[in-house]
Amino acid sequence: MSGHTFIVLMSSVLLVGSLGLIASESCGQHADRNAAIVPNREVIHPFNGKDLTGLTTWLQTTGAEDPEREYRATDGMLHVDGRGMGYLATVDSYRNYHLSVEYKWGKRTDGSGNVRNSGILLHATGPPGNARGVWMASVECQLAQGCEGDIICIRGNDEDGNTIPVSFSSDTRIAADGRTRWQPGGVKTPYAGKQFWWSNHEVGFRERLDNRGADDVASPSGEWTKVECICDGDRITIKINGTVVNECYDVYPTAGRILLENEKNEVLFRNLELRPLKHHGSRAHAEETKKHSADP
């Protein structure tokens, strides 16, 4: 074998090997869609601003099919038309992230005269539509008017029909209406299927169209509201327009897909991104550091 031939063959081998490594790494991130991705260094944008690539759809009536284009990408926004019940979901699962997204209400409502309703479902697990044929087992950050930042346990069923035991705890106080509210340093209260109200959820709030609670921090209807969900290990912290309004811990599950809820009200979402957690004070980072420090 000549030296020139050897060099050419070696170059080819190195090129093929490099391509194989790149392909394996690329496939490795998405080979198992249930293996949760952690945004360690870069911001992840599940929505590319152009189309629904990287997202899936679900409707109570038609499942994964969307014949009427209930969900679509419009001018850099995700548009939920509000004619049905279901969700837009990330294809991938995530854990330990700082989710940020903005939403505003469109014109269509469910016609009931009740508040406009939507939500962000975190750590969604199990088969599509496993919660009453509409949602997935998950922890919901409520976006309904006057209830922005409430947290809800949504239990569903796995492929074998067994209950997915979504649960969490939080520090609470009892308000004048006898219902719990988030209160840092309050009484530890476990939840496994109820709606847990944000700190200043108004006592006696009337859930009528476009009503606002006395202490609401969400923007008025028709204006953009920013929501942040900081998912750090088994803890979730909710911010609305920069104000911390709710928090829970001992959360199960701690990873899953992210769903944008369709509940018969038109709503638009934009600037959906998942940022790395700030390591300072991060429970997830502390646990990871502890684990590695124990390694020989």
C-alpha atoms as a printed R data frame, in Angstrom:
    type eleno elety resid chain resno       x      y      z
1   ATOM     1    CA   MET     A     1   0.000  0.000  0.000
2   ATOM     2    CA   SER     A     2   1.414  3.364 -0.975
3   ATOM     3    CA   GLY     A     3   1.708  6.178  1.560
4   ATOM     4    CA   HIS     A     4  -0.738  8.284 -0.456
5   ATOM     5    CA   THR     A     5  -3.336  5.487 -0.512
6   ATOM     6    CA   PHE     A     6  -2.897  4.936  3.243
7   ATOM     7    CA   ILE     A     7  -3.450  8.622  3.977
8   ATOM     8    CA   VAL     A     8  -6.590  8.708  1.811
9   ATOM     9    CA   LEU     A     9  -8.000  5.597  3.473
10  ATOM    10    CA   MET     A    10  -7.217  6.892  6.949
11  ATOM    11    CA   SER     A    11  -8.861 10.227  6.122
12  ATOM    12    CA   SER     A    12 -11.960  8.392  4.952
13  ATOM    13    CA   VAL     A    13 -12.063  6.289  8.114
14  ATOM    14    CA   LEU     A    14 -11.725  9.378 10.311
15  ATOM    15    CA   LEU     A    15 -14.446 11.183  8.364
16  ATOM    16    CA   VAL     A    16 -16.854  8.252  8.611
17  ATOM    17    CA   GLY     A    17 -16.042  7.859 12.306
18  ATOM    18    CA   SER     A    18 -16.669 11.544 12.955
19  ATOM    19    CA   LEU     A    19 -19.969 11.462 11.104
20  ATOM    20    CA   GLY     A    20 -20.953  8.361 13.038
21  ATOM    21    CA   LEU     A    21 -20.108 10.059 16.344
22  ATOM    22    CA   ILE     A    22 -22.103 13.161 15.391
23  ATOM    23    CA   ALA     A    23 -25.037 11.015 14.310
24  ATOM    24    CA   SER     A    24 -24.948  8.933 17.495
25  ATOM    25    CA   GLU     A    25 -24.818 12.040 19.686
26  ATOM    26    CA   SER     A    26 -27.642 13.640 17.723
27  ATOM    27    CA   CYS     A    27 -29.747 10.514 17.938
28  ATOM    28    CA   GLY     A    28 -28.838 10.000 21.561
29  ATOM    29    CA   GLN     A    29 -30.613 13.191 22.607
30  ATOM    30    CA   HIS     A    30 -33.869 12.077 21.027
31  ATOM    31    CA   ALA     A    31 -33.550  8.283 20.843
32  ATOM    32    CA   ASP     A    32 -35.857  7.933 23.847
33  ATOM    33    CA   ARG     A    33 -38.430 10.704 23.949
34  ATOM    34    CA   ASN     A    34 -39.186  9.791 27.572
35  ATOM    35    CA   ALA     A    35 -35.570 10.422 28.619
36  ATOM    36    CA   ALA     A    36 -35.745 13.918 30.063
37  ATOM    37    CA   ILE     A    37 -33.495 16.617 28.615
38  ATOM    38    CA   VAL     A    38 -31.813 19.102 30.965
39  ATOM    39    CA   PRO     A    39 -30.909 22.532 29.519
40  ATOM    40    CA   ASN     A    40 -27.468 22.640 31.127
41  ATOM    41    CA   ARG     A    41 -25.727 25.270 29.017
42  ATOM    42    CA   GLU     A    42 -27.963 26.714 26.335
43  ATOM    43    CA   VAL     A    43 -31.519 27.983 26.127
44  ATOM    44    CA   ILE     A    44 -33.897 25.501 24.505
45  ATOM    45    CA   HIS     A    45 -36.681 26.794 22.248
46  ATOM    46    CA   PRO     A    46 -39.295 24.015 21.850
47  ATOM    47    CA   PHE     A    47 -41.202 26.272 19.412
48  ATOM    48    CA   ASN     A    48 -39.201 27.437 16.394
49  ATOM    49    CA   GLY     A    49 -41.505 30.408 15.710
50  ATOM    50    CA   LYS     A    50 -42.456 29.126 12.256
51  ATOM    51    CA   ASP     A    51 -44.416 25.869 12.496
52  ATOM    52    CA   LEU     A    52 -45.354 23.070 14.894
53  ATOM    53    CA   THR     A    53 -42.139 21.097 14.422
54  ATOM    54    CA   GLY     A    54 -41.120 19.685 17.812
55  ATOM    55    CA   LEU     A    55 -44.702 19.798 19.110
56  ATOM    56    CA   THR     A    56 -47.639 17.416 19.007
57  ATOM    57    CA   THR     A    57 -51.354 18.157 19.236
58  ATOM    58    CA   TRP     A    58 -54.255 16.496 21.037
59  ATOM    59    CA   LEU     A    59 -58.006 17.022 20.948
60  ATOM    60    CA   GLN     A    60 -60.588 15.214 23.040
61  ATOM    61    CA   THR     A    61 -62.698 14.494 19.977
62  ATOM    62    CA   THR     A    62 -60.106 13.583 17.332
63  ATOM    63    CA   GLY     A    63 -56.998 12.591 19.295
64  ATOM    64    CA   ALA     A    64 -53.741 13.415 17.522
65  ATOM    65    CA   GLU     A    65 -55.582 14.548 14.384
66  ATOM    66    CA   ASP     A    66 -56.321 18.265 13.970
67  ATOM    67    CA   PRO     A    67 -58.563 18.484 10.885
68  ATOM    68    CA   GLU     A    68 -59.774 22.047 11.585
69  ATOM    69    CA   ARG     A    69 -56.286 23.447 12.356
70  ATOM    70    CA   GLU     A    70 -57.198 24.177 15.947
71  ATOM    71    CA   TYR     A    71 -53.481 24.640 16.587
72  ATOM    72    CA   ARG     A    72 -51.174 26.630 14.336
73  ATOM    73    CA   ALA     A    73 -48.151 28.907 14.205
74  ATOM    74    CA   THR     A    74 -48.963 32.520 13.316
75  ATOM    75    CA   ASP     A    75 -46.497 35.437 13.168
76  ATOM    76    CA   GLY     A    76 -44.097 33.839 15.643
77  ATOM    77    CA   MET     A    77 -46.906 32.849 18.023
78  ATOM    78    CA   LEU     A    78 -48.595 29.576 18.921
79  ATOM    79    CA   HIS     A    79 -52.297 30.040 18.268
80  ATOM    80    CA   VAL     A    80 -54.836 27.903 20.168
81  ATOM    81    CA   ASP     A    81 -58.158 28.600 18.468
82  ATOM    82    CA   GLY     A    82 -60.305 27.541 21.430
83  ATOM    83    CA   ARG     A    83 -62.919 25.415 19.709
84  ATOM    84    CA   GLY     A    84 -62.131 22.231 21.599
85  ATOM    85    CA   MET     A    85 -60.452 20.629 24.595
86  ATOM    86    CA   GLY     A    86 -56.905 19.332 24.556
87  ATOM    87    CA   TYR     A    87 -53.347 20.592 24.332
88  ATOM    88    CA   LEU     A    88 -50.195 21.375 22.416
89  ATOM    89    CA   ALA     A    89 -47.290 19.319 23.780
90  ATOM    90    CA   THR     A    90 -43.535 19.291 23.444
91  ATOM    91    CA   VAL     A    91 -42.330 16.106 21.785
92  ATOM    92    CA   ASP     A    92 -39.460 15.895 24.266
93  ATOM    93    CA   SER     A    93 -39.493 15.533 28.037
94  ATOM    94    CA   TYR     A    94 -37.535 17.896 30.284
95  ATOM    95    CA   ARG     A    95 -36.324 18.187 33.880
96  ATOM    96    CA   ASN     A    96 -34.565 20.885 35.927
97  ATOM    97    CA   TYR     A    97 -35.328 23.960 33.876
98  ATOM    98    CA   HIS     A    98 -36.573 27.540 34.052
99  ATOM    99    CA   LEU     A    99 -39.555 27.807 31.724
100 ATOM   100    CA   SER     A   100 -40.593 31.221 30.471
101 ATOM   101    CA   VAL     A   101 -43.528 31.962 28.187
102 ATOM   102    CA   GLU     A   102 -45.924 34.816 27.459
103 ATOM   103    CA   TYR     A   103 -49.633 34.442 26.730
104 ATOM   104    CA   LYS     A   104 -52.611 36.651 25.925
105 ATOM   105    CA   TRP     A   105 -56.273 35.954 25.354
106 ATOM   106    CA   GLY     A   106 -57.922 36.022 21.947
107 ATOM   107    CA   LYS     A   107 -61.572 36.784 21.251
108 ATOM   108    CA   ARG     A   108 -63.185 33.330 21.322
109 ATOM   109    CA   THR     A   109 -64.598 32.059 24.633
110 ATOM   110    CA   ASP     A   110 -66.543 28.938 25.571
111 ATOM   111    CA   GLY     A   111 -69.747 30.995 25.674
112 ATOM   112    CA   SER     A   112 -70.492 30.203 29.313
113 ATOM   113    CA   GLY     A   113 -69.704 33.657 30.691
114 ATOM   114    CA   ASN     A   114 -67.067 32.117 32.957
115 ATOM   115    CA   VAL     A   115 -63.467 33.323 33.117
116 ATOM   116    CA   ARG     A   116 -61.168 32.616 30.194
117 ATOM   117    CA   ASN     A   117 -59.274 29.426 30.908
118 ATOM   118    CA   SER     A   118 -55.977 27.814 29.943
119 ATOM   119    CA   GLY     A   119 -52.905 26.466 31.674
120 ATOM   120    CA   ILE     A   120 -49.347 25.170 31.455
121 ATOM   121    CA   LEU     A   121 -49.059 21.491 32.324
122 ATOM   122    CA   LEU     A   122 -45.649 20.485 33.694
123 ATOM   123    CA   HIS     A   123 -43.996 17.060 34.016
124 ATOM   124    CA   ALA     A   124 -46.684 15.484 31.804
125 ATOM   125    CA   THR     A   125 -46.289 11.705 31.659
126 ATOM   126    CA   GLY     A   126 -48.046  8.649 30.300
127 ATOM   127    CA   PRO     A   127 -49.830  8.087 26.985
128 ATOM   128    CA   PRO     A   128 -51.560 10.980 25.158
129 ATOM   129    CA   GLY     A   129 -54.901 12.023 26.667
130 ATOM   130    CA   ASN     A   130 -54.490  9.696 29.656
131 ATOM   131    CA   ALA     A   131 -56.347 12.064 32.027
132 ATOM   132    CA   ARG     A   132 -60.059 11.747 31.192
133 ATOM   133    CA   GLY     A   133 -59.236 11.637 27.491
134 ATOM   134    CA   VAL     A   134 -58.317 15.332 27.532
135 ATOM   135    CA   TRP     A   135 -55.013 15.974 29.354
136 ATOM   136    CA   MET     A   136 -51.978 14.007 30.539
137 ATOM   137    CA   ALA     A   137 -51.033 13.259 34.124
138 ATOM   138    CA   SER     A   138 -49.194 16.425 35.144
139 ATOM   139    CA   VAL     A   139 -48.839 19.384 37.503
140 ATOM   140    CA   GLU     A   140 -50.756 22.367 36.131
141 ATOM   141    CA   CYS     A   141 -49.880 26.024 36.471
142 ATOM   142    CA   GLN     A   142 -53.357 27.527 36.115
143 ATOM   143    CA   LEU     A   143 -53.846 30.521 33.800
144 ATOM   144    CA   ALA     A   144 -57.593 31.035 34.256
145 ATOM   145    CA   GLN     A   145 -58.468 34.671 34.971
146 ATOM   146    CA   GLY     A   146 -58.177 35.494 38.671
147 ATOM   147    CA   CYS     A   147 -56.534 32.111 39.272
148 ATOM   148    CA   GLU     A   148 -53.191 32.719 37.547
149 ATOM   149    CA   GLY     A   149 -50.564 30.708 39.407
150 ATOM   150    CA   ASP     A   150 -52.893 28.242 41.126
151 ATOM   151    CA   ILE     A   151 -51.407 24.730 41.015
152 ATOM   152    CA   ILE     A   152 -53.457 21.638 40.196
153 ATOM   153    CA   CYS     A   153 -52.670 17.913 40.462
154 ATOM   154    CA   ILE     A   154 -53.907 16.132 37.350
155 ATOM   155    CA   ARG     A   155 -53.826 12.373 37.770
156 ATOM   156    CA   GLY     A   156 -54.123 10.035 34.815
157 ATOM   157    CA   ASN     A   157 -53.428  6.437 33.873
158 ATOM   158    CA   ASP     A   158 -50.436  4.629 32.398
159 ATOM   159    CA   GLU     A   159 -50.534  2.184 29.482
160 ATOM   160    CA   ASP     A   160 -51.800 -0.574 31.807
161 ATOM   161    CA   GLY     A   161 -54.579  1.542 33.290
162 ATOM   162    CA   ASN     A   162 -52.802  2.117 36.594
163 ATOM   163    CA   THR     A   163 -53.049  5.537 38.248
164 ATOM   164    CA   ILE     A   164 -50.093  7.859 37.741
165 ATOM   165    CA   PRO     A   165 -49.814  9.237 41.307
166 ATOM   166    CA   VAL     A   166 -49.208 12.947 40.712
167 ATOM   167    CA   SER     A   167 -48.728 14.710 44.047
168 ATOM   168    CA   PHE     A   168 -46.947 17.553 45.832
169 ATOM   169    CA   SER     A   169 -46.826 19.439 49.127
170 ATOM   170    CA   SER     A   170 -46.735 23.131 49.945
171 ATOM   171    CA   ASP     A   171 -46.596 25.545 52.872
172 ATOM   172    CA   THR     A   172 -50.067 27.013 53.408
173 ATOM   173    CA   ARG     A   173 -52.427 29.146 55.445
174 ATOM   174    CA   ILE     A   174 -56.196 28.944 55.701
175 ATOM   175    CA   ALA     A   175 -57.994 32.005 54.306
176 ATOM   176    CA   ALA     A   176 -61.387 33.385 55.387
177 ATOM   177    CA   ASP     A   177 -63.165 31.084 52.914
178 ATOM   178    CA   GLY     A   178 -61.656 27.989 54.527
179 ATOM   179    CA   ARG     A   179 -59.467 27.286 51.489
180 ATOM   180    CA   THR     A   180 -55.695 27.013 51.552
181 ATOM   181    CA   ARG     A   181 -53.362 29.594 50.045
182 ATOM   182    CA   TRP     A   182 -49.598 29.417 49.570
183 ATOM   183    CA   GLN     A   183 -47.831 30.901 52.588
184 ATOM   184    CA   PRO     A   184 -44.032 30.582 52.853
185 ATOM   185    CA   GLY     A   185 -43.233 29.038 56.239
186 ATOM   186    CA   GLY     A   186 -46.854 27.965 56.710
187 ATOM   187    CA   VAL     A   187 -48.274 24.531 57.475
188 ATOM   188    CA   LYS     A   188 -46.997 21.718 55.241
189 ATOM   189    CA   THR     A   189 -49.988 20.455 53.291
190 ATOM   190    CA   PRO     A   190 -49.977 17.507 50.854
191 ATOM   191    CA   TYR     A   191 -52.057 17.611 47.662
192 ATOM   192    CA   ALA     A   192 -53.053 14.727 45.446
193 ATOM   193    CA   GLY     A   193 -55.890 15.811 43.197
194 ATOM   194    CA   LYS     A   194 -57.065 19.277 44.193
195 ATOM   195    CA   GLN     A   195 -56.512 22.847 43.071
196 ATOM   196    CA   PHE     A   196 -54.104 24.710 45.321
197 ATOM   197    CA   TRP     A   197 -54.639 28.480 45.255
198 ATOM   198    CA   TRP     A   198 -51.931 31.079 44.800
199 ATOM   199    CA   SER     A   199 -51.018 33.348 47.725
200 ATOM   200    CA   ASN     A   200 -53.468 36.210 47.067
201 ATOM   201    CA   HIS     A   201 -56.285 34.376 45.313
202 ATOM   202    CA   GLU     A   202 -59.170 36.677 46.237
203 ATOM   203    CA   VAL     A   203 -61.631 35.387 48.816
204 ATOM   204    CA   GLY     A   204 -65.057 35.206 47.197
205 ATOM   205    CA   PHE     A   205 -63.682 35.825 43.685
206 ATOM   206    CA   ARG     A   206 -66.481 35.564 41.110
207 ATOM   207    CA   GLU     A   207 -65.241 33.566 38.150
208 ATOM   208    CA   ARG     A   208 -67.037 35.641 35.529
209 ATOM   209    CA   LEU     A   209 -65.690 36.673 32.131
210 ATOM   210    CA   ASP     A   210 -62.770 39.141 32.329
211 ATOM   211    CA   ASN     A   211 -63.110 39.635 36.093
212 ATOM   212    CA   ARG     A   212 -59.904 40.415 37.965
213 ATOM   213    CA   GLY     A   213 -59.032 39.657 41.550
214 ATOM   214    CA   ALA     A   214 -58.148 42.586 43.794
215 ATOM   215    CA   ASP     A   215 -54.473 41.527 43.970
216 ATOM   216    CA   ASP     A   216 -54.042 39.958 40.533
217 ATOM   217    CA   VAL     A   217 -50.605 40.467 38.993
218 ATOM   218    CA   ALA     A   218 -51.561 39.086 35.560
219 ATOM   219    CA   SER     A   219 -52.084 41.616 32.764
220 ATOM   220    CA   PRO     A   220 -55.604 42.674 31.701
221 ATOM   221    CA   SER     A   221 -57.310 40.645 28.976
222 ATOM   222    CA   GLY     A   222 -55.758 41.316 25.571
223 ATOM   223    CA   GLU     A   223 -52.321 42.156 26.985
224 ATOM   224    CA   TRP     A   224 -49.339 39.829 27.293
225 ATOM   225    CA   THR     A   225 -48.667 38.129 30.629
226 ATOM   226    CA   LYS     A   226 -45.308 36.513 31.384
227 ATOM   227    CA   VAL     A   227 -45.297 33.179 33.218
228 ATOM   228    CA   GLU     A   228 -42.226 31.502 34.679
229 ATOM   229    CA   CYS     A   229 -42.169 27.959 36.026
230 ATOM   230    CA   ILE     A   230 -38.909 27.112 37.772
231 ATOM   231    CA   CYS     A   231 -38.677 23.334 38.014
232 ATOM   232    CA   ASP     A   232 -35.762 22.522 40.310
233 ATOM   233    CA   GLY     A   233 -35.565 18.896 41.401
234 ATOM   234    CA   ASP     A   234 -38.824 18.141 43.235
235 ATOM   235    CA   ARG     A   235 -39.735 21.825 43.666
236 ATOM   236    CA   ILE     A   236 -41.773 24.118 41.370
237 ATOM   237    CA   THR     A   237 -41.855 27.894 41.792
238 ATOM   238    CA   ILE     A   238 -44.382 29.973 39.816
239 ATOM   239    CA   LYS     A   239 -43.899 33.615 38.823
240 ATOM   240    CA   ILE     A   240 -46.517 35.789 37.121
241 ATOM   241    CA   ASN     A   241 -45.182 39.014 35.588
242 ATOM   242    CA   GLY     A   242 -42.090 38.695 37.775
243 ATOM   243    CA   THR     A   243 -43.929 38.127 41.080
244 ATOM   244    CA   VAL     A   244 -43.579 34.795 42.901
245 ATOM   245    CA   VAL     A   245 -47.170 33.684 43.517
246 ATOM   246    CA   ASN     A   246 -46.928 29.992 44.385
247 ATOM   247    CA   GLU     A   247 -44.540 27.175 45.189
248 ATOM   248    CA   CYS     A   248 -44.718 23.468 45.869
249 ATOM   249    CA   TYR     A   249 -42.225 20.722 46.729
250 ATOM   250    CA   ASP     A   250 -42.057 16.932 47.109
251 ATOM   251    CA   VAL     A   251 -43.395 17.006 43.558
252 ATOM   252    CA   TYR     A   252 -44.011 13.735 41.730
253 ATOM   253    CA   PRO     A   253 -43.192 13.242 38.918
254 ATOM   254    CA   THR     A   254 -40.159 15.510 38.516
255 ATOM   255    CA   ALA     A   255 -39.863 15.376 34.722
256 ATOM   256    CA   GLY     A   256 -42.001 15.067 31.618
257 ATOM   257    CA   ARG     A   257 -43.397 16.866 28.621
258 ATOM   258    CA   ILE     A   258 -44.764 20.422 28.705
259 ATOM   259    CA   LEU     A   259 -48.357 21.042 27.593
260 ATOM   260    CA   LEU     A   260 -50.110 24.273 26.633
261 ATOM   261    CA   GLU     A   261 -53.762 23.802 27.449
262 ATOM   262    CA   ASN     A   262 -56.727 24.255 25.133
263 ATOM   263    CA   GLU     A   263 -59.915 24.708 27.164
264 ATOM   264    CA   LYS     A   264 -62.395 26.215 24.698
265 ATOM   265    CA   ASN     A   265 -60.890 29.691 24.969
266 ATOM   266    CA   GLU     A   266 -58.728 31.311 22.311
267 ATOM   267    CA   VAL     A   267 -55.214 31.986 23.588
268 ATOM   268    CA   LEU     A   268 -51.855 32.855 22.039
269 ATOM   269    CA   PHE     A   269 -48.389 31.967 23.334
270 ATOM   270    CA   ARG     A   270 -45.000 33.388 22.394
271 ATOM   271    CA   ASN     A   271 -41.360 33.385 23.547
272 ATOM   272    CA   LEU     A   272 -41.499 29.832 24.883
273 ATOM   273    CA   GLU     A   273 -38.070 28.919 26.189
274 ATOM   274    CA   LEU     A   274 -36.358 26.676 28.700
275 ATOM   275    CA   ARG     A   275 -33.320 28.192 30.379
276 ATOM   276    CA   PRO     A   276 -30.702 26.464 32.533
277 ATOM   277    CA   LEU     A   277 -31.264 26.782 36.256
278 ATOM   278    CA   LYS     A   278 -29.068 29.223 38.121
279 ATOM   279    CA   HIS     A   279 -26.801 26.900 40.047
280 ATOM   280    CA   HIS     A   280 -26.597 29.142 43.076
281 ATOM   281    CA   GLY     A   281 -29.229 27.861 45.472
282 ATOM   282    CA   SER     A   282 -30.435 25.178 43.064
283 ATOM   283    CA   ARG     A   283 -31.666 22.048 44.839
284 ATOM   284    CA   ALA     A   284 -31.054 19.967 41.728
285 ATOM   285    CA   HIS     A   285 -27.494 21.265 41.416
286 ATOM   286    CA   ALA     A   286 -26.814 20.686 45.113
287 ATOM   287    CA   GLU     A   287 -28.010 17.078 44.848
288 ATOM   288    CA   GLU     A   288 -25.910 16.501 41.725
289 ATOM   289    CA   THR     A   289 -22.826 18.024 43.395
290 ATOM   290    CA   LYS     A   290 -23.347 15.860 46.471
291 ATOM   291    CA   LYS     A   291 -23.643 12.741 44.333
292 ATOM   292    CA   HIS     A   292 -20.446 13.443 42.430
293 ATOM   293    CA   SER     A   293 -18.516 14.419 45.557
294 ATOM   294    CA   ALA     A   294 -19.324 10.991 46.973
295 ATOM   295    CA   ASP     A   295 -17.896  9.252 43.896
296 ATOM   296    CA   PRO     A   296 -14.424  7.731 44.392
